[in-house]
Amino acid sequence: MRILGIDPGSRVTGFGVIDVVGQSRTYAASGCIKTGGGSLPERVRALLDGIAEVVATYHPDIAAVEQVFVNVNPASTLMLGQARGAVLAALVHAGLPIAEYTALQVKQAVVGNGHANKDQVGQMVQRLLRLSGVPQADAADALAVALAHSQHAGGAAAQLAKLGLTVKRGRLA
C-alpha cells in the first residue's frame, strides 16, 4: 500500500509518500508545495495543482491528512482551514480515500508522546524510515502523518491479507 501523508499549510504544505508491505515501511518521496504570498485564490490554485501533481507522480492508494488545530489567532486558523479544504478537495477530485489524524494522534503514533516537538518528530521519522538525514520540517510532519496511518491501517491490512485481498486506489483487489 502506498500512503500519501499531508501536513496542510497556507504558505507551505508538506507531503510524504511511504510504501507499506507487511510491517515494513519504506520512504518513497517527500517535499513541500509552496504557495507563495499571493492572494487566497492564487494559493488555493497552487495547492490544487501541487496535490494533483504529487498524486499523478506517486500514485498513492490512500491519503492521510493532519487535522486543523485551533490557533490563538482566529485569522491564522481560518487560513489554515482554507488551505486544508483545498487539499481535501484535490484529494477527493483525485478519487483517493482520505484518513484524518490530529497532531496529537500523529505524535503519539510516531514518537510515543503526543506532546513531542518538531525536532523529535523529525528525528523519529528519520529513524523509522532509515533516512540519511532529517527531512525538512513540513515534509517530516507529512511523513509522520503517513507513518501514523500505516500503524492505524496495519491491522485492517493484515485482516484483508488473510483473506487474500489488497487495497489498490481505495478499492479491494
C-alpha contacts under 8 A as a table, 3 or more apart, distances in Angstrom:
res1	aa1	res2	aa2	distance
1	M	19	D	5.76
1	M	20	V	5.17
1	M	21	V	6.63
1	M	60	P	7.72
1	M	61	D	6.16
1	M	167	V	6.95
1	M	168	K	7.16
2	R	17	V	6.92
2	R	18	I	5.77
2	R	19	D	4.47
2	R	20	V	6.23
2	R	59	H	7.63
2	R	60	P	4.84
2	R	61	D	5.25
2	R	62	I	6.83
3	I	17	V	5.61
3	I	18	I	5.42
3	I	19	D	6.35
3	I	20	V	7.67
3	I	60	P	5.50
3	I	61	D	6.10
3	I	62	I	5.27
3	I	63	A	5.75
3	I	64	A	7.13
3	I	146	A	5.83
3	I	149	H	7.86
3	I	150	S	7.56
4	L	15	F	6.88
4	L	16	G	5.73
4	L	17	V	4.57
4	L	18	I	6.77
4	L	60	P	5.81
4	L	61	D	7.82
4	L	62	I	6.29
4	L	63	A	4.61
4	L	64	A	6.15
4	L	146	A	6.03
5	G	15	F	5.60
5	G	16	G	5.02
5	G	17	V	6.19
5	G	63	A	5.79
5	G	64	A	4.78
5	G	65	V	5.91
5	G	142	A	4.79
5	G	143	L	5.69
5	G	144	A	7.39
5	G	145	V	5.11
5	G	146	A	4.21
5	G	147	L	7.92
6	I	13	T	7.09
6	I	14	G	5.72
6	I	15	F	4.61
6	I	16	G	6.53
6	I	63	A	7.42
6	I	64	A	6.24
6	I	65	V	4.84
6	I	66	E	6.47
6	I	141	D	7.83
6	I	142	A	4.59
6	I	143	L	7.59
6	I	145	V	6.68
6	I	146	A	7.59
7	D	13	T	5.67
7	D	14	G	4.97
7	D	15	F	6.40
7	D	65	V	6.26
7	D	66	E	5.52
7	D	138	D	6.58
7	D	139	A	7.61
7	D	141	D	6.12
7	D	142	A	4.78
7	D	145	V	7.38
8	P	12	V	7.32
8	P	13	T	4.61
8	P	14	G	6.50
8	P	65	V	7.46
8	P	66	E	6.94
8	P	80	L	7.19
8	P	83	A	6.37
8	P	84	R	5.41
8	P	87	V	7.11
9	G	12	V	5.01
9	G	13	T	4.62
9	G	14	G	7.64
9	G	80	L	5.70
9	G	83	A	5.98
9	G	84	R	7.08
10	S	13	T	7.07
10	S	35	T	7.20
10	S	43	R	7.32
10	S	79	M	6.04
10	S	80	L	5.34
10	S	82	Q	7.57
10	S	83	A	5.07
10	S	84	R	7.98
11	R	34	K	5.81
11	R	35	T	5.03
11	R	36	G	5.92
11	R	37	G	7.16
11	R	43	R	7.48
12	V	32	C	6.29
12	V	33	I	5.68
12	V	34	K	4.61
12	V	35	T	6.24
12	V	138	D	7.40
13	T	32	C	5.50
13	T	33	I	5.10
13	T	34	K	6.54
13	T	47	L	7.85
13	T	138	D	6.68
14	G	30	S	7.53
14	G	31	G	5.90
14	G	32	C	4.40
14	G	33	I	6.34
14	G	138	D	4.52
14	G	139	A	4.44
14	G	140	A	7.66
14	G	141	D	7.03
14	G	142	A	5.40
15	F	30	S	5.42
15	F	31	G	5.50
15	F	32	C	5.97
15	F	33	I	7.69
15	F	138	D	7.51
15	F	139	A	5.41
15	F	142	A	4.92
15	F	143	L	6.84
16	G	28	A	7.80
16	G	29	A	5.81
16	G	30	S	4.10
16	G	31	G	6.60
16	G	139	A	5.94
16	G	140	A	7.39
16	G	142	A	5.00
16	G	143	L	4.41
16	G	146	A	6.82
17	V	27	Y	6.54
17	V	28	A	5.30
17	V	29	A	5.05
17	V	30	S	6.01
17	V	58	Y	7.60
17	V	60	P	7.60
17	V	143	L	6.64
17	V	146	A	6.98
18	I	25	R	6.51
18	I	26	T	5.45
18	I	27	Y	4.70
18	I	28	A	5.08
18	I	29	A	7.03
18	I	143	L	7.38
18	I	146	A	6.77
18	I	147	L	7.65
19	D	24	S	7.99
19	D	25	R	5.73
19	D	26	T	5.09
19	D	27	Y	6.53
19	D	28	A	6.57
20	V	23	Q	7.02
20	V	24	S	5.66
20	V	25	R	4.73
20	V	26	T	6.49
20	V	150	S	6.99
21	V	24	S	5.24
21	V	25	R	6.73
22	G	154	G	7.65
22	G	158	A	7.44
23	Q	154	G	7.64
25	R	128	L	7.76
25	R	129	L	6.56
25	R	147	L	7.80
25	R	150	S	7.96
26	T	129	L	5.89
27	Y	129	L	5.81
27	Y	131	L	7.90
30	S	139	A	5.68
30	S	140	A	7.94
30	S	142	A	7.89
30	S	143	L	7.24
31	G	136	Q	7.79
31	G	138	D	7.82
31	G	139	A	5.21
32	C	138	D	6.83
32	C	139	A	6.15
33	I	46	A	7.79
33	I	47	L	6.90
33	I	50	G	6.02
33	I	51	I	7.94
34	K	46	A	7.65
35	T	38	G	7.56
35	T	42	E	7.73
35	T	43	R	4.92
35	T	44	V	7.81
35	T	46	A	5.48
35	T	47	L	6.68
36	G	43	R	6.89
37	G	43	R	7.62
38	G	42	E	5.78
38	G	43	R	6.26
39	S	42	E	5.22
39	S	43	R	6.32
40	L	43	R	5.09
40	L	44	V	6.09
41	P	44	V	5.05
41	P	45	R	6.14
42	E	45	R	5.11
42	E	46	A	6.26
43	R	46	A	4.97
43	R	47	L	6.26
44	V	47	L	5.10
44	V	48	L	6.18
44	V	82	Q	7.95
44	V	83	A	6.56
44	V	86	A	5.89
45	R	48	L	5.08
45	R	49	D	6.06
46	A	49	D	5.21
46	A	50	G	5.82
47	L	50	G	4.98
47	L	51	I	5.96
47	L	83	A	7.45
47	L	86	A	6.46
47	L	87	V	6.38
47	L	90	A	7.96
48	L	51	I	5.44
48	L	52	A	6.13
48	L	86	A	6.21
48	L	87	V	6.47
48	L	89	A	7.65
48	L	90	A	5.29
49	D	52	A	5.11
49	D	53	E	6.17
50	G	53	E	5.15
50	G	54	V	6.28
51	I	54	V	5.07
51	I	55	V	6.15
51	I	87	V	6.83
51	I	90	A	6.25
51	I	91	L	7.27
52	A	55	V	5.20
52	A	56	A	6.09
52	A	90	A	6.42
52	A	91	L	7.67
52	A	94	A	7.14
53	E	56	A	5.07
53	E	57	T	5.99
54	V	57	T	5.14
54	V	58	Y	6.02
54	V	59	H	7.89
55	V	58	Y	5.46
55	V	59	H	5.22
55	V	60	P	6.35
55	V	94	A	7.45
56	A	59	H	5.71
60	P	63	A	7.08
60	P	96	L	7.92
60	P	169	R	6.90
61	D	96	L	6.78
61	D	97	P	7.68
61	D	167	V	7.26
61	D	168	K	5.48
61	D	169	R	4.07
61	D	170	G	5.74
62	I	96	L	5.54
62	I	97	P	5.21
62	I	98	I	6.08
62	I	99	A	7.73
62	I	169	R	6.60
62	I	170	G	6.28
63	A	91	L	7.43
63	A	96	L	6.52
63	A	97	P	6.30
63	A	98	I	4.88
63	A	99	A	6.28
63	A	146	A	7.77
64	A	98	I	5.64
64	A	99	A	4.62
64	A	100	E	5.58
64	A	101	Y	7.31
64	A	145	V	6.27
64	A	146	A	5.97
64	A	149	H	6.43
65	V	98	I	7.16
65	V	99	A	6.30
65	V	100	E	4.92
65	V	101	Y	6.38
65	V	142	A	7.96
65	V	145	V	6.70
66	E	100	E	5.76
66	E	101	Y	5.03
66	E	102	T	5.63
66	E	103	A	6.39
66	E	106	V	7.99
66	E	142	A	7.99
66	E	145	V	6.54
67	Q	84	R	7.96
67	Q	100	E	6.09
67	Q	101	Y	5.66
67	Q	102	T	4.99
67	Q	103	A	7.02
68	V	77	T	7.63
68	V	80	L	6.95
68	V	81	G	6.39
68	V	84	R	7.46
68	V	102	T	7.38
69	F	77	T	7.44
69	F	102	T	7.63
69	F	103	A	7.73
70	V	74	P	7.87
70	V	77	T	5.98
71	N	74	P	6.45
71	N	76	S	6.82
71	N	77	T	5.42
72	V	77	T	7.93
73	N	76	S	5.39
73	N	77	T	6.42
74	P	77	T	5.03
74	P	78	L	6.13
75	A	78	L	5.09
75	A	79	M	6.23
76	S	79	M	5.12
76	S	80	L	6.13
77	T	80	L	5.13
77	T	81	G	6.09
78	L	81	G	5.01
78	L	82	Q	6.23
79	M	82	Q	5.11
79	M	83	A	6.29
80	L	83	A	5.08
80	L	84	R	6.11
81	G	84	R	5.00
81	G	85	G	6.06
82	Q	85	G	4.97
82	Q	86	A	6.31
83	A	86	A	5.12
83	A	87	V	6.33
84	R	87	V	5.02
84	R	88	L	6.16
85	G	88	L	5.08
85	G	89	A	6.06
86	A	89	A	5.07
86	A	90	A	6.22
87	V	90	A	5.19
87	V	91	L	6.29
88	L	91	L	5.10
88	L	92	V	6.05
89	A	92	V	5.11
89	A	93	H	5.99
90	A	93	H	5.06
90	A	94	A	6.21
91	L	94	A	5.01
91	L	95	G	6.43
91	L	96	L	5.63
91	L	97	P	7.79
91	L	98	I	7.50
92	V	95	G	5.05
92	V	96	L	5.81
92	V	97	P	7.34
92	V	98	I	7.89
93	H	96	L	7.72
95	G	169	R	7.90
96	L	169	R	6.50
96	L	170	G	6.32
97	P	169	R	7.78
97	P	170	G	5.64
99	A	149	H	7.49
101	Y	105	Q	5.99
101	Y	106	V	6.45
101	Y	145	V	7.32
102	T	105	Q	5.16
102	T	106	V	6.35
103	A	106	V	5.09
103	A	107	K	6.13
103	A	114	G	7.65
104	L	107	K	5.28
104	L	108	Q	6.03
104	L	114	G	4.58
104	L	115	H	6.75
105	Q	108	Q	5.11
105	Q	109	A	6.08
105	Q	114	G	6.52
105	Q	148	A	7.56
106	V	109	A	5.19
106	V	110	V	6.12
106	V	114	G	7.43
106	V	144	A	6.40
106	V	145	V	5.71
106	V	148	A	5.37
107	K	110	V	5.24
107	K	111	V	5.39
107	K	112	G	6.56
107	K	113	N	5.92
107	K	114	G	4.75
107	K	115	H	6.87
107	K	116	A	6.20
107	K	121	V	6.84
107	K	144	A	7.61
108	Q	111	V	5.59
108	Q	112	G	4.32
108	Q	113	N	4.64
108	Q	114	G	4.30
108	Q	115	H	7.78
109	A	112	G	5.69
109	A	113	N	7.85
109	A	147	L	7.79
109	A	148	A	5.29
109	A	151	Q	7.27
110	V	121	V	7.06
110	V	124	M	6.81
110	V	125	V	7.35
110	V	144	A	6.34
110	V	147	L	6.82
110	V	148	A	6.19
111	V	114	G	7.57
111	V	116	A	6.90
111	V	120	Q	7.16
111	V	121	V	6.27
111	V	124	M	6.28
113	N	116	A	5.47
116	A	120	Q	6.02
116	A	121	V	6.70
117	N	120	Q	5.39
117	N	121	V	6.42
118	K	121	V	5.09
118	K	122	G	6.13
118	K	137	A	6.94
118	K	141	D	7.74
119	D	122	G	5.12
119	D	123	Q	6.15
119	D	137	A	7.95
120	Q	123	Q	5.19
120	Q	124	M	6.13
121	V	124	M	5.21
121	V	125	V	6.13
121	V	140	A	7.22
121	V	141	D	7.07
121	V	144	A	7.16
122	G	125	V	5.13
122	G	126	Q	6.21
122	G	134	V	5.69
122	G	135	P	6.58
122	G	136	Q	7.98
122	G	137	A	6.67
122	G	140	A	5.29
122	G	141	D	7.10
123	Q	126	Q	5.04
123	Q	127	R	6.31
123	Q	134	V	5.93
124	M	127	R	5.02
124	M	128	L	5.99
125	V	128	L	5.17
125	V	129	L	5.99
125	V	134	V	7.47
125	V	140	A	6.51
125	V	143	L	6.92
125	V	144	A	6.22
126	Q	129	L	5.51
126	Q	130	R	5.64
126	Q	131	L	4.89
126	Q	132	S	7.23
126	Q	133	G	6.33
126	Q	134	V	5.32
126	Q	135	P	7.22
127	R	130	R	4.95
127	R	131	L	6.62
131	L	134	V	7.09
134	V	140	A	7.42
135	P	139	A	6.12
135	P	140	A	5.19
136	Q	139	A	5.41
136	Q	140	A	5.92
137	A	140	A	5.02
137	A	141	D	6.15
138	D	141	D	5.12
138	D	142	A	6.31
139	A	142	A	5.03
139	A	143	L	6.17
140	A	143	L	5.05
140	A	144	A	6.11
141	D	144	A	4.95
141	D	145	V	6.34
142	A	145	V	5.04
142	A	146	A	6.42
143	L	146	A	5.03
143	L	147	L	6.13
144	A	147	L	4.94
144	A	148	A	6.04
145	V	148	A	5.07
145	V	149	H	6.30
146	A	149	H	5.13
146	A	150	S	6.20
147	L	150	S	4.92
147	L	151	Q	6.40
148	A	151	Q	5.28
148	A	152	H	6.37
149	H	152	H	4.93
149	H	153	A	5.78
150	S	153	A	5.10
150	S	154	G	5.68
151	Q	154	G	5.17
151	Q	155	G	7.63
152	H	155	G	6.70
152	H	156	A	7.91
153	A	156	A	5.31
153	A	157	A	6.02
154	G	157	A	5.09
154	G	158	A	6.07
155	G	158	A	5.23
155	G	159	Q	6.42
156	A	159	Q	5.16
156	A	160	L	6.33
157	A	160	L	5.10
157	A	161	A	6.09
157	A	166	T	7.23
158	A	161	A	5.04
158	A	162	K	6.34
159	Q	162	K	5.28
159	Q	163	L	6.76
160	L	163	L	5.14
160	L	164	G	6.39
160	L	165	L	5.05
160	L	166	T	6.19
161	A	164	G	4.81
161	A	165	L	5.21
161	A	166	T	6.24
162	K	165	L	7.44
165	L	172	L	6.44
165	L	173	A	5.72
166	T	172	L	5.70
166	T	173	A	5.22
167	V	170	G	5.79
167	V	171	R	5.32
167	V	172	L	4.64
167	V	173	A	5.76
168	K	171	R	5.35
168	K	172	L	6.37
168	K	173	A	6.33
